[in-house]
Amino acid sequence: MSERHLSATPGVPSAAPRDERPAEPHAVPPDAGKRVPAPDGRRGLPAAVRLGLAAVLAAASIGAFLFLFIEGSFEFAFERRLTMFGTMAVVAFAQAVATVVFQTITHNRLLTPSIMGFDAVYILMQTLLVSLFGGSVLAATDGTPKLLTQTLLMVGFTMLLFGWLFSGRQGSLHVLLLVGVVLGLAFRSLSDFLQRLLSPAEYDVLSARLFGRLSSAEAEHLPLAGAVCLIVGAVIWQRRYRLDTLLLGRDTATNLGIAHKRELMVMLLLISVLIAMSTALAGPMTFFGFVTAMLAYQLAGTHRHVVVLPMAFLIGLITLAGGQFVMEHVFYASGMLTVVIEFLGGAVFLIHLLRKGTL
């Protein structure tokens, strides 16, 4: 049957007329053939090259700190520097890794684990020791038992807080952060009150323990601290792809098969262990983790934790080892590194906050 007969048949819709005009050629976009950046934002050098450069710079900083400008007995100076480097490695790993993971689960690159009140708990414990037993108790109780006790107390406090806030259906990370801020302020206020009741001599002894210090850690503490970091680091590294999934948000991560609440609790426990160990070993360092995490994201060129986590650790090593070398041999102020880091870190935090406009 012809097309004319079909169009004339009642009840049968007629076929649309054909367009006999030749088809116009498709316009070629101006950027065709150009390399499009990957979805995670990688540009320039590959991630492996970036990590290699950071590793070389970290090795150079460590070598300069350990071997250059040694005066007097080489064995004595090298042993002292080696102990300090062990403390740097533990602090750099704990602070950098914990901050990156904490920012991942909170979806906020301005927050740090210190907002949970770790520093305030440490300060309150030291203040209570001096208030109850006198200033000499700090030196008399130094050792592995005290390190373990402080770490367990800080981890126990945070786990009680986590268990209480996440026990019900309405458990919220934002409520947890708010409660951590409030408790941190309360603990600091109580510490300030107790410090005002101390004698000037006892207050001087206490104040020396309330700042980050890399040179006062004992060599006997490092095997325990290093073992804890290795175990926690292995668990976090095993879950690195789950951390990438958590970046997508709670609903998306749940749809992809991640038990969001359980994963959140595990990560918060690991963070609390790392920060508690670092604080008990070298004292509170509020903004060091923030600086290393921020630089790691900038220099890694990607959000993938397989790159960001080692990059943050390497940047922490460069900051501590290279900074200590510069402070000792350029500015002749070997004990001021942590003060400078906290000052510059606080300034960078405020600038970052003002540029972003919100937490």
C-alpha positions as CSV (number, residue, x, y, z in Angstrom):
1,M,0.0,0.0,0.0
2,S,1.4,3.4,-0.9
3,E,2.1,6.3,1.5
4,R,-0.7,8.3,-0.2
5,H,-3.3,5.5,0.7
6,L,-2.1,5.3,4.3
7,S,-2.5,9.0,4.9
8,A,-6.0,8.9,3.5
9,T,-7.2,6.0,5.6
10,P,-9.6,7.2,8.3
11,G,-8.3,6.8,11.9
12,V,-4.7,6.3,10.9
13,P,-2.5,9.3,11.6
14,S,-0.6,10.5,8.7
15,A,3.2,10.2,8.7
16,A,5.2,13.2,9.4
17,P,6.7,14.9,6.3
18,R,10.3,14.1,5.7
19,D,12.8,16.9,5.9
20,E,14.6,16.8,2.6
21,R,17.1,19.5,3.6
22,P,20.7,18.2,4.1
23,A,21.7,17.9,7.7
24,E,24.0,20.6,9.0
25,P,27.4,19.6,10.3
26,H,27.7,19.6,14.1
27,A,29.6,22.4,15.6
28,V,33.0,21.3,17.0
29,P,33.5,22.7,20.5
30,P,36.6,25.0,20.8
31,D,38.2,22.8,23.5
32,A,37.9,19.5,21.5
33,G,41.0,17.5,21.7
34,K,42.3,19.2,24.8
35,R,43.0,17.3,28.0
36,V,40.1,17.5,30.5
37,P,41.1,17.4,34.2
38,A,40.1,14.4,36.2
39,P,37.0,14.6,38.3
40,D,39.0,14.8,41.5
41,G,40.7,17.9,40.5
42,R,44.2,16.6,39.6
43,R,46.3,18.9,37.5
44,G,49.9,19.1,36.7
45,L,52.2,16.5,38.2
46,P,50.9,13.0,38.9
47,A,50.3,12.1,42.5
48,A,53.2,9.7,42.7
49,V,55.6,12.5,41.6
50,R,54.2,14.9,44.2
51,L,54.6,12.3,46.9
52,G,58.2,11.6,45.7
53,L,59.1,15.2,45.9
54,A,57.6,15.6,49.3
55,A,59.5,12.4,50.5
56,V,62.8,13.8,49.1
57,L,62.3,17.1,50.9
58,A,61.3,15.3,54.1
59,A,64.5,13.2,53.9
60,A,66.6,16.3,53.3
61,S,65.0,18.0,56.3
62,I,65.6,15.0,58.6
63,G,69.2,14.6,57.4
64,A,70.0,18.2,58.0
65,F,68.4,18.1,61.5
66,L,70.2,14.9,62.5
67,F,73.7,15.4,61.1
68,L,74.5,19.0,60.4
69,F,76.2,21.5,62.8
70,I,77.0,19.0,65.5
71,E,79.4,20.4,68.1
72,G,81.1,18.5,70.9
73,S,80.4,14.8,71.3
74,F,78.8,13.3,68.2
75,E,77.3,10.3,70.1
76,F,75.6,12.5,72.8
77,A,74.2,15.0,70.3
78,F,73.1,12.4,67.8
79,E,71.3,10.4,70.5
80,R,69.5,13.5,71.7
81,R,68.5,14.5,68.1
82,L,67.4,11.0,67.3
83,T,65.1,10.9,70.3
84,M,63.7,14.3,69.3
85,F,63.2,13.1,65.8
86,G,61.3,10.0,67.1
87,T,59.0,12.4,68.9
88,M,58.6,14.5,65.7
89,A,57.6,11.4,63.7
90,V,55.0,10.3,66.3
91,V,53.5,13.8,66.6
92,A,53.5,14.4,62.8
93,F,51.8,11.1,62.1
94,A,49.2,11.4,64.8
95,Q,48.3,15.0,64.3
96,A,48.3,14.9,60.5
97,V,46.4,11.6,60.0
98,A,43.9,12.3,62.8
99,T,43.1,15.8,61.4
100,V,42.6,14.5,57.8
101,V,40.3,11.7,59.0
102,F,38.4,14.1,61.3
103,Q,37.8,16.6,58.5
104,T,36.6,13.8,56.3
105,I,34.0,12.5,58.7
106,T,32.8,16.0,59.6
107,H,32.9,17.3,55.9
108,N,34.6,20.4,57.1
109,R,38.3,21.4,56.4
110,L,38.3,24.0,59.2
111,L,37.7,21.7,62.1
112,T,40.4,19.9,64.1
113,P,40.3,17.1,66.7
114,S,41.2,19.6,69.4
115,I,37.6,20.9,69.2
116,M,36.6,17.7,71.0
117,G,38.3,19.0,74.1
118,F,41.5,16.8,74.1
119,D,43.7,19.7,75.0
120,A,41.4,20.8,77.8
121,V,41.3,17.3,79.3
122,Y,45.1,17.2,79.3
123,I,45.5,20.6,80.8
124,L,42.9,19.8,83.5
125,M,44.7,16.5,84.4
126,Q,48.1,18.3,84.8
127,T,46.5,21.1,86.8
128,L,44.8,18.6,89.2
129,L,48.0,16.7,89.7
130,V,49.9,19.9,90.8
131,S,46.9,21.2,92.8
132,L,46.6,18.0,94.8
133,F,50.2,16.8,95.2
134,G,52.4,19.8,94.4
135,G,54.7,20.7,91.5
136,S,57.2,18.0,92.2
137,V,54.7,15.3,91.3
138,L,55.1,16.1,87.6
139,A,58.7,15.1,87.5
140,A,58.3,12.3,90.0
141,T,55.6,10.5,87.9
142,D,57.2,10.8,84.5
143,G,57.4,7.5,82.8
144,T,55.5,5.0,80.7
145,P,52.7,4.4,83.3
146,K,51.9,8.1,83.4
147,L,51.8,8.2,79.6
148,L,49.5,5.2,79.5
149,T,47.3,6.7,82.2
150,Q,46.9,10.0,80.5
151,T,46.2,8.4,77.1
152,L,43.6,6.0,78.6
153,L,41.9,8.8,80.5
154,M,41.6,11.0,77.4
155,V,40.4,8.1,75.2
156,G,38.0,7.0,78.0
157,F,36.5,10.5,78.2
158,T,35.9,10.8,74.5
159,M,34.4,7.3,74.2
160,L,32.0,8.0,77.1
161,L,31.0,11.1,75.2
162,F,30.6,9.3,71.9
163,G,28.6,6.4,73.5
164,W,26.3,8.8,75.2
165,L,25.6,11.0,72.2
166,F,25.3,8.1,69.7
167,S,23.3,5.8,71.9
168,G,19.9,7.1,70.7
169,R,18.3,7.4,67.4
170,Q,19.1,11.1,67.1
171,G,22.8,10.7,67.5
172,S,24.4,13.6,65.6
173,L,28.0,14.5,64.8
174,H,27.1,18.2,65.0
175,V,25.7,17.7,68.5
176,L,28.9,15.8,69.4
177,L,31.0,18.8,68.2
178,L,28.9,21.3,70.1
179,V,29.1,19.3,73.4
180,G,32.9,18.9,72.9
181,V,33.3,22.6,72.5
182,V,31.2,23.3,75.6
183,L,33.0,20.7,77.8
184,G,36.3,22.0,76.5
185,L,35.4,25.5,77.6
186,A,34.2,24.2,81.0
187,F,37.4,22.2,81.6
188,R,39.6,25.2,80.6
189,S,37.7,27.5,83.0
190,L,38.1,25.0,85.9
191,S,41.8,24.7,85.1
192,D,42.2,28.5,85.1
193,F,40.5,28.6,88.5
194,L,42.7,26.0,90.0
195,Q,45.9,27.6,88.5
196,R,45.1,30.8,90.2
197,L,45.2,29.0,93.6
198,L,48.7,27.7,93.0
199,S,51.9,29.3,94.3
200,P,54.1,31.1,91.7
201,A,56.7,28.3,91.8
202,E,54.1,25.6,91.2
203,Y,52.5,27.6,88.4
204,D,55.9,28.0,86.7
205,V,56.4,24.2,86.8
206,L,52.9,23.6,85.5
207,S,53.0,26.2,82.7
208,A,56.1,24.5,81.2
209,R,53.9,21.3,80.7
210,L,51.0,23.1,79.1
211,F,52.7,23.9,75.8
212,G,53.8,21.6,73.0
213,R,57.3,20.4,73.6
214,L,59.4,18.1,71.4
215,S,62.6,18.1,73.4
216,S,61.3,16.8,76.7
217,A,59.9,13.4,75.6
218,E,61.7,10.4,77.0
219,A,63.3,7.8,74.7
220,E,61.5,5.0,76.6
221,H,58.1,6.4,75.5
222,L,58.8,6.2,71.8
223,P,58.5,2.4,71.3
224,L,55.0,2.4,72.8
225,A,53.9,5.5,71.0
226,G,55.4,4.2,67.7
227,A,53.6,0.9,68.1
228,V,50.3,2.6,68.7
229,C,50.7,4.8,65.6
230,L,51.6,1.8,63.5
231,I,48.6,-0.2,64.6
232,V,46.1,2.7,64.2
233,G,47.7,3.7,60.9
234,A,47.3,0.2,59.5
235,V,43.6,0.2,60.4
236,I,43.1,3.6,58.8
237,W,45.0,2.6,55.7
238,Q,42.9,-0.5,55.4
239,R,39.8,1.7,55.4
240,R,41.2,4.4,53.1
241,Y,38.6,3.7,50.3
242,R,35.8,3.8,52.9
243,L,37.0,7.3,53.8
244,D,36.8,8.3,50.1
245,T,33.2,7.0,50.2
246,L,32.4,9.0,53.4
247,L,33.3,12.1,51.5
248,L,30.2,11.6,49.3
249,G,27.8,12.2,52.3
250,R,25.8,10.0,54.6
251,D,23.0,9.0,52.2
252,T,25.4,8.2,49.3
253,A,27.8,6.2,51.5
254,T,24.9,4.2,53.0
255,N,23.5,3.4,49.5
256,L,27.0,2.2,48.6
257,G,27.0,-0.3,51.4
258,I,28.8,1.6,54.1
259,A,27.5,1.3,57.7
260,H,27.8,5.0,58.3
261,K,27.2,5.1,62.1
262,R,29.5,2.2,62.8
263,E,32.2,3.7,60.5
264,L,31.9,7.0,62.2
265,M,32.4,5.5,65.7
266,V,35.4,3.5,64.5
267,M,37.0,6.6,63.0
268,L,36.3,8.7,66.1
269,L,37.9,6.0,68.3
270,L,41.0,5.9,66.1
271,I,41.3,9.7,66.1
272,S,40.9,9.9,69.9
273,V,43.8,7.3,70.3
274,L,46.1,9.2,68.0
275,I,45.5,12.7,69.5
276,A,45.6,11.4,73.1
277,M,48.9,9.7,72.5
278,S,50.4,12.8,70.8
279,T,49.1,15.1,73.5
280,A,50.4,12.9,76.3
281,L,53.8,12.5,74.7
282,A,54.5,16.1,73.5
283,G,51.8,18.3,74.9
284,P,48.9,20.1,73.2
285,M,49.3,21.4,69.6
286,T,46.1,23.0,68.5
287,F,46.8,24.2,65.0
288,F,49.6,22.0,63.8
289,G,47.2,19.3,62.4
290,F,45.1,22.0,60.7
291,V,48.2,23.4,58.9
292,T,49.4,20.0,57.7
293,A,46.0,18.9,56.5
294,M,45.4,22.1,54.6
295,L,48.8,21.9,52.9
296,A,48.3,18.2,52.1
297,Y,45.0,18.9,50.3
298,Q,46.6,21.8,48.4
299,L,49.8,19.9,47.4
300,A,48.2,16.5,46.8
301,G,46.0,17.8,44.0
302,T,43.3,15.2,44.9
303,H,40.9,14.3,47.6
304,R,41.8,10.6,47.6
305,H,43.1,9.4,50.9
306,V,45.7,7.1,49.3
307,V,47.5,10.3,48.4
308,V,46.4,12.8,51.1
309,L,47.3,10.7,54.1
310,P,51.0,10.1,53.3
311,M,51.2,13.7,52.0
312,A,50.0,15.0,55.3
313,F,52.5,12.9,57.2
314,L,55.4,14.0,55.0
315,I,54.4,17.7,55.4
316,G,54.3,17.2,59.1
317,L,57.8,15.8,59.1
318,I,59.1,18.7,56.9
319,T,57.5,21.2,59.2
320,L,58.9,19.8,62.4
321,A,62.3,18.6,61.3
322,G,63.0,21.5,58.9
323,G,61.5,24.1,61.3
324,Q,63.6,22.8,64.2
325,F,66.7,23.0,62.1
326,V,66.0,26.6,61.1
327,M,65.0,27.6,64.7
328,E,68.2,26.1,66.1
329,H,70.8,27.2,63.6
330,V,69.3,30.4,62.1
331,F,67.3,32.1,64.8
332,Y,69.0,30.3,67.8
333,A,65.7,29.7,69.5
334,S,65.5,25.9,69.7
335,G,62.6,25.8,72.1
336,M,60.3,28.1,70.2
337,L,59.2,25.9,67.3
338,T,55.9,24.9,68.7
339,V,55.1,28.5,69.7
340,V,55.8,29.7,66.2
341,I,53.8,26.9,64.7
342,E,50.8,27.6,66.9
343,F,51.0,31.4,66.2
344,L,51.3,31.0,62.4
345,G,48.7,28.2,62.4
346,G,46.2,30.4,64.3
347,A,46.8,33.2,61.8
348,V,46.3,30.9,58.8
349,F,43.1,29.5,60.5
350,L,41.7,32.9,60.9
351,I,42.5,33.9,57.3
352,H,41.0,30.7,56.0
353,L,37.9,31.2,58.1
354,L,37.4,34.8,57.0
355,R,37.8,33.8,53.3
356,K,35.3,31.0,53.6
357,G,33.0,33.0,55.8
358,T,31.6,30.0,57.8
359,L,32.6,26.9,59.7
